[in-house]
Amino acid sequence: MILDAGFLISVDRGERPAHTFLAAASRSGTGLHTTHPVVAQVWRNGSRQARLSAFLETISLHPLDDGRPVGRLLAHSNTKDIVDAHLVICAVRLGHDILTGDPDDLTTLGAVLGPAAPTVYSWP
């Protein structure tokens, strides 16, 4: 499962739904991922983000190292959010679904990919 910024914010705030989701993911053995650009969206002051910092140590982080496919996806979808497009590209490459607080934008990006599009789940 690829996690978008909304979920990371929930972790940072210590919200119960995030804790419940993480417990379920752990029980089922679901691997959790996010991208460095998503982390950049939520990271502000590491000394005040201990929960988020600890959480990021437990998941897989993916760099933005696929600029060309991200740019092509933006062009074909007529959208501009690099972070969202990168999240979709990573999800497709890894064969994972996406958990996001912004399902409309990610679904728009995924629609360009047809059957290869990842499934997008809304958070919370």
N, C-alpha and C positions, 0 to 999 in steps of 0.2 A: 504494500500500500504506500502510495506517495502522498505525503502530507503537505498541505498548503499552509499559508501564514495563519489563518484563523485557528487552526488546531494548535499550532505552536504558541499562539497567544493564550489559548486556554490552558496549556501546560504551564506557561509562565505564571499565570494567575492562580494556579493550583485549583482550577475548577473541577468539581466532582465528575461531570460528564467525561472530561479528558482522562481522569483517573480510571473510571469505569471502562472506557474504551481500551486504555493501555492494559488493564488487567485481562480483558477478553482477548486482545491481540497476543498477549504473552501465553495465555492458556492454549490458544489455537496455533501458536508458532508462526504467526503472521510477521513477516519481516517488514520493518518500517524504514522509510526512506524520505528524504527531502533534498532540496537543492541549495547550494550556496547562495544563489540570489534570493530564495525565500528566507533564508536565515538573515540576510542583509535587510530584508523588509522589517523584521521584528527585533533585531538586536540593537539595543540602545546603550545600556550600561551594565556590563557584565557583573559588576559588583552587586547589582540589585536584581540580577536575573539568575540566581543560583539554581532554581528548579529547571529553567530552560537550559542552562549550561550543562547540568548533569544529564538531562534528557538527550541533548545533542550528542553526548558521548556514547549513547546506547543505540543510535540508529546510523544508517548509511547516508552519507552526504555526497552529493554529486556536483562536480564543478560545471560551470558553463563552458564546455569545451566543444560544443557542437553548434557554433554560430550560424553556419550556412543552412542547416535544416530548420533552425529556429527562424531565420530570416525568410526562408521560403514559406514556412507556415504562416508567418505574419502577412506576407504578400498575398497568399491565396485566400486568407480569411479576411483580408482588409481590416486587420486590427493592429494595435501598436504595443501591447503589453509584453515586453520581452520575457519577464518573469513567468507569466502564465504560459506563453508559448514554449518556453524551455521546460516547464513542468510537464506539459503534454508530450513533448518529444521524449523526455526521460521516461515517462510512463509507458509509451509505446515501445521504446528500446528495451525496457526491463520486463514488459508484459504485465504491468501492474495497473490497478485501479487508482483513482485519485480521490482524496478526501479534502473537501474545500468548503469554505464559507461563501464562495463566489461561483456557484455551479453554472450560471448562465454564460459567463465569459469563457470558461473552460469547455463547456459543451459546444459553443460556437466554434472554437478552435478545433475541437475534435471532429466536428461535422465535416470539415474539409478532408479528413482522413478516411471517411467512409467506414467500412467494416473494421479497419485497423484502429479506430478510435478507442481510447480507454473508456471504461465506465467511470462516470463522475458521480460521487456521492456527496450529498450536502452535509455540512457540519454547522452547527450542532443539530 
